[in-house]
Amino acid sequence: MYSLVTLRNRHFLEAARRVLSTLPAGRPVSLEHLASLTALEPAPCYYCTFEYALRMLRVLRHGRLKLRNDRRLALWEELNSRASRLMERRGCRLGDALADVLASGRASQFFISPARAMDLLRNSFDQKSRRIVIP
C-alpha cells in the first residue's frame, strides 16, 4: 500500500506541474489554489489494491460503509458505479468487473483532501527556483 501512496503522490505532483503550466503566465498563483485545482484533475489510476477495493465495495453494497470523508466515499461510489455498469454490460461478477475497472480505469480525480494536497505541494515546492520538485 505504501508504494501506491508514493505513486499517487508522484502522479499528483506531475499533474500539478501540468496544471501550473496551463495557468496564465505572469500572474501570481497561490499554492492553495493550485492544490485544489490539481486534486480535481483526473488521476491515471485508482490507488488501491484489488483486495481492498473488493472488500470496500462489498461493505458499500451491504450498506455498512460508515465514512465521514466525502472523498473516500466518492472513490468507492465511483468504483462501484463503474463496476456495476460493466457487470450489466458483460454479465460478469463483481470481482471480474472490478479487476477490469482497476486495470483500465482512470480515476475522475485524485480523491485526496485539500490539506493533503496542500502538504504535498508545500513540501515539493522549491522557493528559490519557484518550481515543483518531484522526488
C-alpha positions in Angstrom: 0.0 0.0 0.0 2.9 2.4 0.8 4.1 2.1 -2.8 0.6 3.1 -4.1 0.7 6.2 -1.9 4.1 7.1 -3.2 2.9 6.6 -6.8 -0.2 8.7 -6.1 2.0 11.5 -4.7 4.3 11.4 -7.7 1.3 11.5 -10.1 -0.2 14.3 -8.2 2.9 16.4 -8.4 3.2 15.7 -12.1 -0.4 16.8 -12.5 0.4 19.9 -10.5 3.2 20.8 -12.9 0.8 20.4 -15.9 -1.9 22.5 -14.2 0.6 25.2 -13.4 1.8 25.3 -17.0 -1.8 26.0 -18.2 -2.3 28.9 -15.9 -1.7 32.4 -17.2 1.9 33.4 -17.1 3.0 36.4 -15.0 0.0 36.2 -12.7 0.6 35.1 -9.1 -0.8 31.7 -8.1 -1.3 30.5 -4.6 -0.3 27.0 -3.7 -3.7 26.6 -2.1 -5.4 27.4 -5.4 -3.0 25.1 -7.3 -3.6 22.3 -4.8 -7.4 22.5 -5.2 -7.2 22.6 -9.0 -4.8 19.7 -9.1 -6.8 17.5 -6.7 -9.8 17.6 -9.0 -7.7 16.6 -12.1 -8.2 13.1 -13.5 -5.8 10.6 -11.9 -4.0 8.0 -14.1 -5.4 5.2 -11.9 -7.1 4.2 -8.6 -4.6 4.0 -5.9 -5.8 0.9 -4.0 -5.3 -2.8 -4.2 -7.8 -5.2 -5.8 -8.4 -7.0 -2.5 -9.0 -3.8 -0.5 -11.3 -2.3 -3.2 -13.3 -5.5 -3.4 -13.8 -5.6 0.4 -14.8 -1.9 0.5 -17.3 -2.4 -2.4 -18.9 -5.3 -0.6 -19.2 -3.3 2.5 -20.7 -0.4 0.5 -23.2 -2.7 -1.3 -24.4 -4.1 2.1 -25.0 -0.5 3.4 -22.4 -0.8 6.2 -19.9 1.7 4.9 -19.6 4.4 7.5 -17.3 7.2 6.2 -17.2 10.8 7.2 -14.7 11.6 4.5 -16.7 12.5 1.4 -13.7 12.0 -0.9 -13.2 8.4 0.2 -16.9 7.7 -0.1 -16.9 9.3 -3.6 -14.0 7.0 -4.6 -15.9 3.8 -3.6 -19.1 5.0 -5.1 -17.3 5.8 -8.4 -15.6 2.3 -8.4 -19.0 0.7 -7.6 -20.8 2.6 -10.3 -18.2 1.7 -13.0 -18.1 -2.0 -11.9 -21.9 -2.2 -11.8 -22.1 -0.8 -15.4 -19.5 -3.3 -16.5 -21.4 -6.2 -14.8 -24.6 -5.2 -16.6 -23.0 -4.9 -20.0 -20.9 -8.1 -19.8 -22.9 -10.2 -17.4 -19.8 -10.8 -15.2 -19.3 -11.0 -11.5 -18.2 -8.1 -9.2 -14.6 -9.3 -8.9 -14.1 -9.6 -12.6 -15.7 -6.2 -13.3 -13.7 -4.6 -10.6 -10.4 -6.1 -11.9 -11.2 -4.6 -15.3 -12.0 -1.2 -13.9 -8.8 -1.1 -11.9 -6.7 -2.3 -14.8 -8.1 0.0 -17.3 -9.6 2.9 -15.4 -8.5 6.4 -15.0 -10.0 7.9 -11.8 -12.1 11.1 -12.2 -9.9 12.8 -9.6 -7.2 12.1 -7.0 -9.6 11.7 -4.1 -7.2 13.4 -1.6 -8.1 16.1 0.9 -7.3 19.7 0.3 -5.0 19.6 3.3 -3.0 16.6 2.0 -2.8 18.2 -1.5 -1.5 21.4 0.1 1.1 19.4 2.1 2.3 17.6 -1.0 2.8 20.9 -2.9 4.3 22.8 0.1 6.9 20.0 0.7 7.8 19.8 -3.0 7.9 23.5 -3.9 11.4 25.0 -4.2 11.2 28.6 -3.2 14.5 29.6 -5.0 13.6 28.2 -8.4 9.9 28.5 -7.9 9.4 25.0 -9.3 7.7 21.8 -8.1 10.4 19.3 -7.4 9.4 15.7 -7.9 11.5 13.3 -5.8 
